[in-house]
Every structure is written in structure tokens, then in C-alpha cells.
Amino acid sequence: MMAEATLNTAVNGSGNTSVGKKSQAIWYGLAAFGICLAAAPLAAGGYYITLATEIVIAAVFALGLNLLIGYTGMVSLGHAMFFGLGGYGIGIGCTLLKAPLWVSVIVTLVAVALVSAIIGAICTRTKGVQFLLITLAFSQMMYGAAIKLPWTNRSDGMSGIPRPDLGWFGVDSASPVGFYCYTMVVFGLCLLLFWRIVTSPVGTVLVGIRENERRTVSMGYAVGWYKVGAFIMSALLASVAGILQAQYTYFISPDSMTWQMSGEGVLLVIIGGVGTILGPLVGAGVFVLVKQALSMITEEYLLFFGIFFMIVVGFFRGGVVGAFENLLKGRAK
């Protein structure tokens, strides 16, 4: 307990961590976005339900990256490999091996944990740009394997990936509303896990590593194990997003493992707010909605989205969540 209290002081100069108590007004305001998103199927048509589903899946992916980037201070440009492994895992299990979906999901998550432990043990020995590049290298290796291996159907990808049978809950997962509700439940569980990690003593150590790794080591913490553990949990969250995406489209291809996919995940975290609990959801919502709106206006939407991203980075420190928080704090003074 003394070590944890000292680490809290080292991180913030007081007894609070960056994931300490927030004002109720900030939490209510940010939670309103999630409530509106959850209510989308009740007030909107099929197109908007589709957008909401894409936002939720992207938010799960961003949760994993936020744990690594926002709380441990390690920027990965290779997490699309775990996103793809999640989709390919259930694809191989269900379509090739004819295993039940839930068995395939469990085996896939175990396999991702083992693979990420090995890769994480190697990557976390590096820092900064070196860490970014080595994660990118591993991701490109996985991408190349997905294109060449017959198990993955090479560059054609795998189709026929099933959705879960939720009939015993009275939910038809084949319908847009049913699958959206399913993704919301999965996201809620992932968010609860994420919140539990970052608000626990483990989260305090991760923030300590981000702020001052040498000092955290000098206090007796096994920093290497914490970094590998954060890498594994981050990979598992990314693989859950890959599983949801494969079920959503009934399809998985090597395109899901490209470095561009990893880059989009990093953008989600930055736009929403690095090191914030609700930032991934907000970032995913802003990213998907702005991208869709611009694509309907012009074919050169990527150019204008790049400008939008620069505005967010330049004028909204801490992302959208950070800007909203600062606005409320300013009004409170």
C-alpha cells in the first residue's frame, strides 16, 4: 500500500492518478453520447443502425490500443494483426474445422493471448519509435502469412463466418437490431474490464511506467511483466473487435491486418482522448460519422478528413473528451 501511495504521488504529485475521480457533470455529459448511441435502434432506421454497429466495433478496437497508448505510453502500429487473428481464428474454427462458434471464440482468444505474450515479450524490450516499428514489422509478417497460407484462403479471404445463435434470448442476431444489441453487450463487458484494469493498482503502475519508467523500476515494480501484461490485454481487446467485425460482415480478409488499419485505431484514440475511459467510444463515433459525412459530400474525403484530424490535434488537447472536460472546468470557475 505504501508503494502504491508513493507511486501515485510520483505520477501526479498528489495522491490521485490520472484515472482518479472526475466531476459528475463531466461523466454525465460524456455518458450522454453512449446513451444516445445505445438508443439508436429505437429511433433510427437500418442505415443508422449499421453506422452505430460500426462505431461500437471500432470502439472495442480502440479500447485495446488506448490501454497500451494512453496508460502505458507505448504506441503500436501493428495491432491490426490481433484484429485479423480474431476474425481468422473463428473463421478457421467454424468454416474449416466445423467447430461450434463459442468453442472457436475461446480457442481464438487463448491463441491470441499466447501469440501476443511472445510478441509482447520481444516488443516491450524496445521503446518509442523502435517499439512502433517492431510492432509494425510483426503485423506485416502476419499480413504476409494471411495472403500466402491456404488456411486463410490466401488473398481471397474467408466467407461464411457465422453470427452467434441468440434465439434462447429471444434475439435474432441475423437482424441489424439484434446484432447491434449483441455488439453493445460485448462492448459493455469490454469497457467494464478496461475500467477495472485502469482504476486498479495495476492501472496505477501502468501510468507510472508511462510517466517515469525508471522511477517505477527503482520502486521495485517488475516493469517488464506489467508491460507484457498490458500488451496481452490490449491484443485480446483488439481480437474481440476482429471477431465482431468478422461476424458483422460474415467475412475476413488480409485487408483487416494492414498497417492502415492499425493507423486508424491510433487515430480513434487520439481523436477521442488518449488515456481517457470513454475516449475510445467518442473517438470511434466522431471518426465513423465524420468519415461517412465527408464521403457523401466529396470523393476526396480523405483529404478533408486529414484536415479535420489536424484541427483536432492542434486545437483540442486531450482529444474531444479532453476538450469537453476543459470546457466544463472553465465554466465551473
Secondary structure, DSSP 8 states (H G I E B T S, - for coil): -HHHHHHHHHHHSSS--TTS---HHHHHHHHHHHHHHHTHHHHS-HHHHHHHHHHHHHHHHHHHHHHHHHHH----S-THHHHHHHHHHHHIIIIIS---HHHHHHHHHHHHHHHHHHHHHHHTTS-HHHHHHHHHHHHHHHHHHHHH-GGGTGGG-EE-------GGGT--TTSHHHHHHHHHHHHHHHHHHHHHHHTSHHHHHHHHHHH-HHHHHHTT--HHHHHHHHHHHHHHHHHHHHHHHHHHHTEE-GGGGSHHHHHHHHHHHHHH-TT-SSHHHHHHHHHHHHHHHHHHH-TTHHHHHHHHHHHHHHH-TTHHHHHHHHHHHHHH-
